Amino acid sequence: MQTTNTTPTDAATAPRRTGETSLTVLALGLAMVLGALLWGALNQPARAEMVAETGHLVALTARGDNEEVLLMLDNRAEQIMLYKVTQNSTLELLQSLDLTELFQSARARRLGSE
């Protein structure tokens, strides 16, 4: 019986196939593009268009999905109201919350869950 001594081919020294190299380059390029897109999306600052305060009222305007919204905080009445601006001419009340009740219910939920 005759044996021959063979050595396994080292993957690092073996020549790479052309398809493998192009796929690697393509994957790296796509990863860089995806990273750039995500970086831009994650570094968006919060955009409050305008905040105004007069006496006991604070008004904040912001852009929603496709519409403008107005948030009014009445410090004297301890209420917050959310309005939707329709057709740049009218306000529609979406929600009004009593802040005292809101904070009391949040406190009760927190204490009840502990």
N, CA, C and O of each residue as an XYZ file, in Angstrom:
456
protein
N       0.831     -1.158      0.000
C       0.000      0.000      0.000
C       0.884      1.232      0.000
O       1.824      1.380      0.781
N       0.530      2.088     -0.907
C       1.344      3.280     -1.086
C       0.519      4.498     -0.671
O      -0.631      4.636     -1.088
N       1.094      5.380      0.143
C       0.384      6.581      0.593
C       1.124      7.810      0.100
O       2.348      7.829     -0.026
N       0.355      8.805     -0.164
C       0.970     10.080     -0.562
C       0.562     11.124      0.463
O      -0.535     11.090      1.022
N       1.433     12.004      0.679
C       1.211     13.068      1.655
C       0.568     14.257      0.936
O       1.180     14.865      0.058
N      -0.675     14.581      1.318
C      -1.344     15.729      0.711
C      -1.648     16.740      1.798
O      -1.936     16.376      2.938
N      -1.583     17.991      1.444
C      -1.899     19.050      2.403
C      -3.197     19.726      1.967
O      -3.394     19.987      0.780
N      -4.063     20.004      2.906
C      -5.311     20.682      2.547
C      -5.028     22.101      2.073
O      -4.094     22.753      2.538
N      -5.828     22.552      1.165
C      -5.660     23.900      0.632
C      -6.117     24.908      1.674
O      -7.210     24.788      2.227
N      -5.301     25.875      1.933
C      -5.634     26.928      2.890
C      -6.587     27.916      2.221
O      -6.310     28.391      1.119
N      -7.707     28.228      2.875
C      -8.724     29.101      2.286
C      -8.188     30.509      2.068
O      -8.622     31.202      1.147
N      -7.258     30.935      2.899
C      -6.733     32.295      2.766
C      -5.834     32.431      1.545
O      -5.745     33.503      0.946
N      -5.167     31.336      1.179
C      -4.244     31.421      0.044
C      -4.885     30.967     -1.256
O      -4.308     31.141     -2.329
N      -6.077     30.386     -1.167
C      -6.751     29.932     -2.384
C      -7.271     31.148     -3.155
O      -7.723     32.118     -2.546
N      -7.211     31.105     -4.467
C      -7.716     32.238     -5.239
C      -9.229     32.355     -5.091
O      -9.949     31.359     -5.156
N      -9.697     33.575     -4.893
C     -11.135     33.816     -4.734
C     -11.801     33.800     -6.088
O     -11.220     34.182     -7.104
N     -13.026     33.350     -6.069
C     -13.786     33.360     -7.306
C     -14.319     34.761     -7.564
O     -14.549     35.518     -6.622
N     -14.515     35.113     -8.825
C     -14.954     36.454     -9.209
C     -16.339     36.763     -8.663
O     -16.579     37.877     -8.198
N     -17.241     35.816     -8.709
C     -18.593     36.028     -8.207
C     -18.623     36.301     -6.717
O     -19.406     37.126     -6.248
N     -17.783     35.620     -5.981
C     -17.720     35.796     -4.534
C     -17.226     37.195     -4.179
O     -17.748     37.826     -3.261
N     -16.227     37.674     -4.902
C     -15.674     38.993     -4.647
C     -16.693     40.082     -4.968
O     -16.845     41.034     -4.203
N     -17.383     39.950     -6.081
C     -18.352     40.978     -6.452
C     -19.529     40.998     -5.489
O     -20.068     42.067     -5.203
N     -19.943     39.830     -4.978
C     -21.018     39.798     -4.001
C     -20.598     40.457     -2.687
O     -21.399     41.136     -2.045
N     -19.358     40.259     -2.296
C     -18.851     40.881     -1.078
C     -18.823     42.396     -1.224
O     -19.234     43.116     -0.314
N     -18.346     42.879     -2.353
C     -18.295     44.325     -2.603
C     -19.705     44.901     -2.637
O     -19.943     45.976     -2.085
N     -20.635     44.210     -3.271
C     -22.020     44.659     -3.334
C     -22.640     44.712     -1.938
O     -23.342     45.669     -1.612
N     -22.389     43.699     -1.116
C     -22.931     43.665      0.246
C     -22.381     44.818      1.073
O     -23.128     45.442      1.826
N     -21.101     45.111      0.951
C     -20.503     46.230      1.683
C     -21.087     47.562      1.221
O     -21.355     48.443      2.037
N     -21.282     47.705     -0.081
C     -21.872     48.930     -0.613
C     -23.294     49.135     -0.120
O     -23.667     50.243      0.264
N     -24.090     48.068     -0.129
C     -25.462     48.163      0.364
C     -25.494     48.479      1.854
O     -26.354     49.237      2.303
N     -24.578     47.915      2.620
C     -24.514     48.195      4.050
C     -24.177     49.663      4.299
O     -24.720     50.276      5.218
N     -23.286     50.228      3.488
C     -22.927     51.641      3.641
C     -24.108     52.544      3.289
O     -24.350     53.531      3.984
N     -24.838     52.229      2.233
C     -26.003     53.022      1.846
C     -27.088     52.938      2.919
O     -27.684     53.954      3.280
N     -27.343     51.748      3.422
C     -28.337     51.571      4.476
C     -27.936     52.327      5.733
O     -28.781     52.948      6.378
N     -26.670     52.284      6.086
C     -26.180     53.029      7.243
C     -26.367     54.528      7.080
O     -26.755     55.212      8.027
N     -26.095     55.045      5.884
C     -26.281     56.479      5.629
C     -27.751     56.868      5.728
O     -28.077     57.922      6.274
N     -28.642     56.026      5.205
C     -30.067     56.325      5.274
C     -30.571     56.301      6.716
O     -31.326     57.182      7.126
N     -30.157     55.304      7.476
C     -30.588     55.213      8.863
C     -30.013     56.341      9.703
O     -30.693     56.846     10.597
N     -28.785     56.744      9.439
C     -28.162     57.829     10.191
C     -28.959     59.115     10.004
O     -29.190     59.847     10.966
N     -29.378     59.392      8.779
C     -30.170     60.587      8.519
C     -31.527     60.526      9.180
O     -32.017     61.545      9.666
N     -32.149     59.361      9.212
C     -33.474     59.219      9.817
C     -33.410     59.296     11.339
O     -34.328     59.826     11.966
N     -32.355     58.783     11.935
C     -32.256     58.759     13.394
C     -31.791     60.080     13.976
O     -32.019     60.337     15.158
N     -31.153     60.918     13.191
C     -30.645     62.192     13.691
C     -31.570     63.356     13.386
O     -31.110     64.489     13.241
N     -32.875     63.096     13.287
C     -33.841     64.157     13.048
C     -34.141     64.862     14.370
O     -34.519     64.205     15.340
N     -33.984     66.177     14.428
C     -34.331     66.882     15.658
C     -35.847     67.010     15.789
O     -36.573     66.944     14.798
N     -36.312     67.192     17.020
C     -37.732     67.454     17.235
C     -38.028     68.834     16.678
O     -37.269     69.776     16.906
N     -39.120     68.954     15.955
C     -39.419     70.219     15.295
C     -40.728     70.797     15.805
O     -41.804     70.408     15.351
N     -40.641     71.694     16.718
C     -41.805     72.471     17.119
C     -41.708     73.763     16.325
O     -40.743     74.514     16.469
N     -42.690     74.020     15.501
C     -42.621     75.178     14.612
C     -42.636     76.481     15.389
O     -41.846     77.383     15.112
N     -43.544     76.584     16.377
C     -43.616     77.821     17.117
C     -44.176     77.564     18.503
O     -45.154     76.833     18.658
N     -43.560     78.161     19.505
C     -44.063     78.122     20.868
C     -44.248     79.570     21.300
O     -43.335     80.388     21.185
N     -45.441     79.875     21.797
C     -45.729     81.222     22.270
C     -46.376     81.128     23.641
O     -47.158     80.218     23.913
N     -46.039     82.079     24.499
C     -46.597     82.095     25.847
C     -47.074     83.501     26.158
O     -46.357     84.479     25.948
N     -48.273     83.585     26.651
C     -48.820     84.866     27.080
C     -49.695     84.630     28.305
O     -50.677     83.890     28.247
N     -49.339     85.252     29.385
C     -50.096     85.064     30.621
C     -50.094     83.614     31.049
O     -49.033     83.033     31.278
N     -51.262     83.026     31.158
C     -51.388     81.641     31.610
C     -51.559     80.659     30.456
O     -51.805     79.477     30.696
N     -51.436     81.114     29.216
C     -51.605     80.238     28.050
C     -50.274     79.990     27.348
O     -49.458     80.898     27.188
N     -50.076     78.744     26.935
C     -48.917     78.362     26.126
C     -49.460     77.689     24.875
O     -50.282     76.776     24.959
N     -48.996     78.143     23.712
C     -49.440     77.567     22.439
C     -48.235     76.981     21.722
O     -47.163     77.583     21.680
N     -48.430     75.807     21.166
C     -47.383     75.125     20.413
C     -47.990     74.647     19.104
O     -49.012     73.962     19.106
N     -47.375     74.998     18.004
C     -47.834     74.486     16.716
C     -46.812     73.490     16.210
O     -45.614     73.628     16.457
N     -47.293     72.493     15.504
C     -46.415     71.464     14.940
C     -47.081     70.888     13.711
O     -48.288     71.028     13.518
N     -46.295     70.251     12.897
C     -46.818     69.603     11.702
C     -47.016     68.141     12.013
O     -46.094     67.451     12.447
N     -48.270     67.661     11.780
C     -48.577     66.243     11.947
C     -48.227     65.518     10.661
O     -47.352     65.958      9.916
N     -48.902     64.411     10.396
C     -48.650     63.656      9.172
C     -48.894     64.514      7.943
O     -47.979     64.752      7.156
N     -50.119     64.974      7.778
C     -50.464     65.803      6.625
C     -51.149     67.085      7.042
O     -51.737     67.766      6.202
N     -51.090     67.429      8.300
C     -51.843     68.579      8.786
C     -51.090     69.291      9.890
O     -50.158     68.751     10.485
N     -51.514     70.510     10.148
C     -50.964     71.288     11.245
C     -51.783     71.022     12.499
O     -52.998     70.835     12.425
N     -51.124     71.006     13.641
C     -51.829     70.840     14.908
C     -51.450     71.980     15.841
O     -50.347     72.522     15.767
N     -52.374     72.331     16.714
C     -52.166     73.373     17.711
C     -52.419     72.752     19.071
O     -53.465     72.143     19.299
N     -51.476     72.905     19.960
C     -51.586     72.388     21.314
C     -51.645     73.587     22.243
O     -50.724     74.404     22.263
N     -52.728     73.700     23.019
C     -52.905     74.819     23.943
C     -52.834     74.294     25.375
O     -53.524     73.337     25.726
N     -52.003     74.920     26.191
C     -51.884     74.577     27.600
C     -52.397     75.762     28.400
O     -51.838     76.856     28.336
N     -53.464     75.536     29.155
C     -54.049     76.568     30.005
C     -53.600     76.290     31.431
O     -54.130     75.393     32.086
N     -52.622     77.058     31.919
C     -52.067     76.830     33.248
C     -53.064     77.148     34.350
O     -53.046     76.510     35.403
N     -53.924     78.116     34.124
C     -54.898     78.506     35.148
C     -55.964     77.426     35.325
O     -56.289     77.058     36.454
N     -56.505     76.923     34.233
C     -57.545     75.889     34.290
C     -56.950     74.482     34.370
O     -57.685     73.511     34.549
N     -55.661     74.367     34.242
C     -54.943     73.086     34.242
C     -55.529     72.129     33.219
O     -55.876     70.990     33.528
N     -55.630     72.627     31.983
C     -56.144     71.827     30.883
C     -55.194     71.924     29.696
O     -54.466     72.902     29.522
N     -55.233     70.874     28.894
C     -54.487     70.870     27.643
C     -55.469     70.496     26.529
O     -56.222     69.529     26.651
N     -55.450     71.270     25.447
C     -56.366     71.045     24.332
C     -55.555     70.850     23.054
O     -54.568     71.545     22.813
N     -55.988     69.902     22.255
C     -55.339     69.605     20.987
C     -56.317     69.935     19.859
O     -57.426     69.405     19.806
N     -55.887     70.817     18.961
C     -56.713     71.232     17.836
C     -56.051     70.812     16.530
O     -54.827     70.730     16.430
N     -56.889     70.550     15.537
C     -56.407     70.275     14.186
C     -56.774     71.483     13.320
O     -57.903     71.973     13.367
N     -55.813     71.951     12.538
C     -56.062     73.063     11.629
C     -56.519     72.472     10.304
O     -55.785     71.714      9.671
N     -57.735     72.820      9.883
C     -58.270     72.282      8.628
C     -58.323     73.382      7.586
O     -58.849     74.465      7.843
N     -57.797     73.113      6.450
C     -57.789     73.994      5.287
C     -57.218     75.368      5.604
O     -57.643     76.367      5.023
N     -56.259     75.425      6.520
C     -55.583     76.664      6.911
C     -56.537     77.768      7.336
O     -56.189     78.946      7.254
N     -57.740     77.407      7.791
C     -58.674     78.473      8.154
C     -59.480     78.176      9.420
O     -59.904     79.114     10.095
N     -59.704     76.920      9.760
C     -60.537     76.611     10.922
C     -59.826     75.648     11.865
O     -58.949     74.878     11.471
N     -60.240     75.724     13.125
C     -59.701     74.837     14.150
C     -60.769     73.834     14.547
O     -61.933     74.188     14.733
N     -60.365     72.584     14.674
C     -61.261     71.524     15.117
C     -60.667     70.909     16.375
O     -59.549     70.394     16.355
N     -61.426     70.963     17.476
C     -60.965     70.403     18.738
C     -60.931     68.882     18.639
O     -61.955     68.240     18.405
N     -59.743     68.316     18.820
C     -59.603     66.863     18.773
C     -59.731     66.234     20.154
O     -60.365     65.191     20.315
N     -59.117     66.882     21.158
C     -59.132     66.310     22.495
C     -58.851     67.394     23.520
O     -58.060     68.306     23.282
N     -59.512     67.280     24.664
C     -59.277     68.174     25.783
C     -59.054     67.310     27.016
O     -59.857     66.424     27.310
N     -57.975     67.563     27.729
C     -57.637     66.748     28.900
C     -57.483     67.634     30.123
O     -56.889     68.710     30.050
N     -58.019     67.179     31.245
C     -57.806     67.845     32.518
C     -56.501     67.292     33.097
O     -56.388     66.094     33.358
N     -55.528     68.165     33.292
C     -54.204     67.697     33.711
C     -54.217     67.120     35.119
O     -53.484     66.170     35.398
N     -55.037     67.673     36.017
C     -55.112     67.137     37.378
C     -55.575     65.690     37.349
O     -54.973     64.829     37.992
N     -56.650     65.418     36.601
C     -57.153     64.044     36.495
C     -56.145     63.128     35.815
O     -55.968     61.975     36.209
N     -55.485     63.659     34.783
C     -54.501     62.864     34.048
C     -53.358     62.429     34.958
O     -52.958     61.265     34.940
N     -52.829     63.364     35.758
C     -51.717     63.025     36.647
C     -52.178     62.132     37.800
O     -51.424     61.258     38.229
N     -53.399     62.328     38.313
C     -53.902     61.467     39.385
C     -54.091     60.029     38.896
O     -53.751     59.083     39.607
N     -54.631     59.861     37.685
C     -54.817     58.498     37.170
C     -53.473     57.839     36.865
O     -53.316     56.634     37.067
N     -52.504     58.615     36.383
C     -51.169     58.053     36.134
C     -50.515     57.634     37.441
O     -49.881     56.581     37.512
N     -50.668     58.458     38.477
C     -50.091     58.130     39.786
C     -50.755     56.871     40.354
O     -50.073     56.007     40.905
N     -52.089     56.764     40.223
C     -52.804     55.601     40.746
C     -52.379     54.324     40.004
O     -52.228     53.270     40.622
N     -52.188     54.419     38.684
C     -51.730     53.244     37.930
C     -50.331     52.833     38.347
O     -50.030     51.644     38.458
N     -49.474     53.826     38.580
C     -48.109     53.509     38.977
C     -48.089     52.860     40.354
O     -47.387     51.870     40.560
N     -48.841     53.398     41.287
C     -48.865     52.831     42.635
C     -49.557     51.483     42.669
O     -49.205     50.628     43.482
N     -50.535     51.279     41.802
C     -51.235     49.999     41.740
C     -50.398     48.894     41.144
O     -50.630     47.720     41.433
N     -49.424     49.245     40.313
C     -48.601     48.229     39.643
C     -47.378     47.845     40.448
O     -46.699     46.874     40.116
N     -47.082     48.595     41.506
C     -45.885     48.285     42.310
C     -46.138     47.198     43.291
O     -45.237     46.820     44.040
